Amino acid sequence: MEYIWKSDPIHSNLTFAVPHMIIAEIVGFMKDFDITIRTTQLDFSDAKIVAEIKANSVYTNNEQRDQHLISPDFLDAEKFPSIKFISNGFNKVADRKFQVTGNLTIKGRTLPVILEAEYTGQARDPWGNVKAGFKVKTLIRRTSFGLTWNQLLDNGAWLVGNEIKINFSGEFIRSN
């Protein structure tokens, strides 16, 4: 039997963090995403994951910065409305810990990435839904995906760092 799990947007978050001026980190959210996990095993050992994130759903608590991030300088959300991840491997590395391999597409560029995933368990909510929890993280280089805009500062540092930390924490609802 195949089990289908859909991300629960009310109980999930997808965040990113980027170095700013090498002295701080800007944290943002992707507010609109859909992640589906398909598996025949309740321990997720053969899981296949497809994620789609709306590029224009960036939120950093600053409207001007958010508009810049969805502009052609960065995500170019009008031309590339979706960020996508499709897994091609889900390998157990320890109890409840997995290494997920797959392809990430940002701004029309597709590159392989490795995600570190932690399965946090299953529970039935008060309405009878079966839910599973996961924490996932990865690190990507934004320039590899064509996100190359930057400014050199007086001290020789770049305004925007190249490494982006991506984190997901949340729940999935089993649909069958």
C-alpha positions in Angstrom: 0.0 0.0 0.0 1.2 3.5 -0.8 0.9 6.1 1.9 0.6 9.8 0.8 1.6 12.5 3.3 0.9 16.2 2.6 2.6 19.1 4.4 0.4 20.8 7.0 0.8 24.5 6.3 -0.6 25.5 9.7 1.9 23.4 11.6 5.0 23.7 9.3 7.6 26.3 8.5 10.2 26.7 5.8 13.0 29.2 6.7 16.2 30.4 5.2 19.1 32.4 6.7 21.7 34.4 4.8 24.8 36.2 6.1 24.5 40.0 5.9 27.7 42.2 5.8 29.5 39.2 7.5 28.3 40.5 10.9 24.7 39.3 11.0 22.3 36.8 9.5 19.0 37.7 7.9 16.3 35.1 8.5 13.3 34.7 6.2 10.3 32.5 5.6 8.8 31.0 2.5 5.1 31.3 3.3 3.6 29.3 0.4 4.8 25.7 -0.1 3.4 22.3 -0.8 5.4 19.1 0.1 4.2 15.6 -0.7 5.8 12.4 0.6 4.9 9.1 -1.0 6.0 5.8 0.7 5.0 2.2 1.0 6.8 1.9 4.4 5.5 3.5 7.6 9.1 4.2 8.6 9.6 6.3 5.4 12.6 4.2 4.3 11.5 4.3 0.7 10.0 7.8 0.7 9.8 9.9 -2.4 9.5 13.7 -1.9 8.2 16.4 -4.1 8.2 20.0 -2.9 7.0 23.1 -4.6 7.6 26.6 -3.1 6.1 29.8 -4.5 9.0 32.1 -5.2 7.0 35.2 -4.5 6.1 34.0 -1.0 9.3 35.3 0.5 8.9 37.1 3.9 11.8 38.7 5.8 9.8 41.3 7.8 10.9 44.1 5.4 8.7 44.8 2.3 11.5 46.5 0.4 13.9 43.6 0.9 11.1 41.1 0.0 10.4 42.9 -3.2 14.1 42.9 -4.1 14.4 39.2 -3.3 11.6 38.3 -5.8 13.0 40.7 -8.5 15.2 39.6 -11.3 18.3 40.4 -9.1 17.4 37.3 -7.1 14.6 34.8 -7.5 12.9 36.5 -10.6 9.6 35.2 -9.4 7.7 36.5 -12.4 9.8 34.4 -14.8 10.4 31.5 -12.4 7.3 31.3 -10.1 8.3 28.0 -8.4 11.2 26.6 -6.5 11.2 22.8 -6.7 12.8 19.9 -5.0 12.4 16.2 -6.2 14.1 13.5 -4.2 15.9 10.6 -5.7 17.1 8.9 -2.5 16.0 8.5 1.1 18.7 6.7 3.1 18.6 5.9 6.8 21.9 6.9 8.5 20.9 6.4 12.2 17.8 5.9 14.2 15.2 8.4 12.9 17.9 10.2 10.9 18.0 10.2 7.1 20.0 11.6 4.2 17.8 12.7 1.4 19.3 13.3 -2.0 17.5 15.1 -4.8 17.5 17.9 -7.3 16.7 21.5 -6.3 15.6 23.9 -9.0 15.9 27.7 -8.3 15.6 30.3 -11.0 15.7 27.6 -13.7 18.9 26.0 -12.5 18.7 22.4 -11.3 21.5 21.1 -9.0 21.8 18.0 -6.7 21.5 18.7 -3.0 21.7 16.6 0.2 19.2 17.2 3.0 19.7 16.0 6.6 16.3 14.8 7.8 15.1 13.8 11.3 11.9 11.9 11.6 10.3 13.1 14.9 7.5 10.6 15.1 3.8 10.0 14.4 0.7 10.9 16.4 -3.1 11.1 15.8 -4.5 14.6 16.3 -7.8 15.3 18.2 -9.7 15.1 14.8 -8.4 11.7 14.0 -5.7 12.7 11.4 -2.5 10.7 11.4 0.5 13.1 11.4 4.2 12.6 11.0 6.8 15.1 12.0 10.1 16.0 10.3 13.0 18.4 10.8 15.1 19.0 7.7 18.1 21.2 6.9 20.6 21.8 4.2 23.1 24.4 3.0 23.3 25.7 -0.5 25.4 28.3 -2.4 23.1 30.9 -3.9 25.5 31.8 -6.7 25.3 28.2 -8.0 21.7 28.9 -8.7 22.2 32.2 -10.5 21.5 34.4 -7.5 24.5 36.5 -8.0 23.5 40.1 -7.1 25.8 41.6 -4.5 27.6 44.8 -3.4 31.1 45.1 -2.2 31.4 47.1 1.1 34.1 49.5 2.2 35.7 46.9 4.4 36.1 44.4 1.5 33.2 42.2 2.6 30.2 41.4 0.5 26.8 42.7 1.5 25.1 39.3 1.0 26.8 36.0 1.9 26.8 33.1 -0.5 25.7 30.3 1.8 22.0 29.9 2.5 20.9 27.7 5.4 17.5 26.2 4.6 15.4 24.6 7.4 12.0 22.9 7.4 10.2 21.9 10.6 6.7 20.6 10.6 4.0 18.1 10.2 2.6 16.0 7.4 -1.0 14.7 7.3 -1.5 11.1 6.0 -4.3 11.2 3.3 -5.0 7.5 3.3 
